[in-house]
């Protein structure tokens, strides 16, 4: 009986194996490829259109497929289609495959373990997809021939895999641009065949293993960007004698730069920027005679540029900006034969620039801003006609601008403001064909402006704070791209040319504090894009042109201290965008209109006009009547009573203040609750909620707790370090001043605050759905479909628009990001976290901050570079949020090599074979979205790209963004289903 049972079991087992073998063998390579096609389709089933079964060997003619003489697939190369879907397990049946490249698509899900059956593989490239989960390193164990493993820019997580350590032929290992965490495995040093190791753009920690110095064949090492290592650069890396590129940027390195790096004789690129490195620049780096790129910027280095660097004859790029370097620039810098980029801004360098700088004829970018330079501008900076950026601002250069710079047709940026330069500005600077920005303000230039002016790309022209004379040339109308014209504080005379207001993109004009006369041109009403106009402190006369109320986006109008007359137009009351109006010290007469926008303005807007009166004043009622006879006694008694009342009130105020101060001193350490609305709980209830288990978030300025009050009200409690401790304010003053007085549906509501001498606690309304960033980039991001994403974009835009255009003074957030957009129970968006907010007293000005605030990936280029902040910095950050909503990707960390979402989108769009708005959107759109209206996504994409323009002047205002968002194209939407 037992024998019969055993025989039956064996036969059944054989039958099952046979069936499995038959099923396996029934799949030809053609069948497998067709299965892949069905799993990796593009939008609406597009993609791989030529993968059609027409014969048993048809697959060998498929695009991206190569076969051997037996019609077996040996190479599969499918890239940049883009495809969606997943990689099916059937791929493991292509057991003759040598090269597997499925890159730059949008494939999701986990990698099938069946790939481990492809034991003949020499190359695996699945980079630039959206694969998730832990990378299954065990699939590589039997791939003894593997030379390339590239999984760059996916969403893999967990610790770095170690299973490939035993592979003797592995040359290229790229695990960057993912979410790997933990330390770099020490045994990576055993992969002695490695020539390329890319671990950049992850979340790695710990120390960089000294054992990596054993990789004698290594040519390129990338470990920077968004990793956060402890300690410094291991000196043992100096043993990597084959190394050509070392990139350790932006990974929290400390300590000094090891002199051993000077032993890397084959190194051509050394990138150590954005760390916390200290000490001197090692002179030994001059031994790197093949070095072409050296970036040590944004560290804490000190000392001088080593004299030995004169040996770096192949150097093309030197970046050492934002350090603590000092001393003169060595003369040999001007003699380096291949130098193209020299950026040393924000240090403490002194004396003159080398006179021969630029004589090599190759200089492209020169930025020495914010140092202590003096002397003349070197005459040969554009000798080779290649100079694009000339940035000398905030130094003490003197003398004239070299005439040769006026003939430098390659210039795109000229920023030489805030020096001691003099003479006449070369006429050529006003006729540069590629220039986007010419800023020569705050110098001592004199003479007149040229009569001929041209330039199709010039967006910013600032000449303010000089001694320029003569008339404003009508030829300025030729600058069709001009958005900002700043001529204030000069000695200009004559009339305002009417042609200026024909500029189609002009948003800001400031000609204040000159000797301009005549009337305000009636053509001003035709400048529909104008948002700020300052014509104050001149000798203008006549009336306000009737057309001014037609300027629908005008936010600032300053006509003060002129000789204007007539009545103030009633129509201004309908200019809802106008938040700042100054008509003071003119000769206006009649009544000031009331109602509408006039309710926003205060008395100072109309001061100094003796014939002007407010409607509510008694003088308005009696205007035009005789003065009548004076009755002295009643007025005298009235005056006496008023004086007595004022003195009494003053004494009472002093006594009250003294008593309150005494009481405050006694209770300085007691908790006090200050409410901005009715609250039915006490400070003690708030304090009881400050427990570890109630923490719902941590940020740069504090810890956030969830507090459940006894009246069933949930609040968010943000704990900050108080001013009383003598420590940093940590944003308390900014938040309390900002939030305490603003009211808007899409601004997070501050309920009040609790404080004592040492600690401040902000009380917000609780947002049960957390932040947009957490939701969008979390496991539930796929539930956030298009209609809700668009609604969130509109609501967040309205909140920011209120801060920029409806608050006086205007408020700049400075840390706009998806994590600072909170969602209530109905997923309505609320802009939050004003810990970095700054007030701009002059709505048309920018403010210089002491250090970069904000979050990487969201920081506008001009802010990170100059520390100058204005409302366009917020617009850039909001544009990044819009790209997050469209692509479903984080702003940084997913694209590697310092590439953020803005650069990634631009690069992706630029590489399309048939570029169009639709193609660009389909190439970047979140694969988790389904059934979305393509026209709607394109509309939001266009707005986002406007917001992230590199030049701040090219970005829209938040008011314009809201207008565009709330007025989408009316064409019928074409739904895209994935």
Protein Blocks (a to p, Z undefined) as FASTA:
>chain_A
ZZmmmmmmmmmmmmmmmmmmmmmmmpcfklmmmmmmmmmcceehiajkllccfbfklmmm
pghiacdfkopafbdcdehkbcghjddfklmmmmmbfbdcdehiabecjddfklmmmmmb
fbdcfehiabecjddfklmmmmmmbmbdcfehiabecjddfklmmpmkbmbdcfehiabe
cjddfklmmmmmbmbdcfehiabehjddfklmmmmmbmbdcfeehiacehiddfklmmmm
mbmbdcfehehpgcjddfklmmmmmbcbdcfehiabehjddfklmmmmmbfbdcfehiab
ecjddfklmmmmmbfbdcfehiabecjddfklmmmmkbfbdcfehiabehjddfkgojlo
pafbdcfehiabecjddfklmmnopafbdcfehiabecjddfklmmmmkbmbdcfehiab
ecjddfklmmcfkbcbdcfehiabecjddfbdcdfkbmbdcfehiabecjddfklmmmmm
bmbdcfehiabehjddfklmmpfkbmbdcfehiabecjddfklmmmmmbmbdcfehiabe
cjddfklmmmmkbfbdcfehiabecjddfklmmmmmlmbdcfehiabecjddeehjllmp
cfklmgoilkbccfklmklmmgoiaebjadfklmmmmmmmmmmmmmmmmmmmmmmmmmmm
mmmmmmmmpccdddfbdcfbdfklmmmmmcfklpgbdcfkbccdddddfkopacdddddd
dfklopafklmmmmmmmmmmgccfkbccdfbdcddfkbccddddddfklpfklmmmmmkl
mmmcfklmmmmmmmmmmmmmmmmmmgccdddeklacfklcccdfkopacdehjllgccdf
blkbccddfbdcdjehjacfklmmnopacfklmmmmmmmmmmmmmnopafbhjlggoiaf
klmmmmmmmmpfbgcfklmmmmmgcfkbghiafklmmmmmmmmmmmmgfblklpccfklm
mmmmmmccfbdcddddZZ
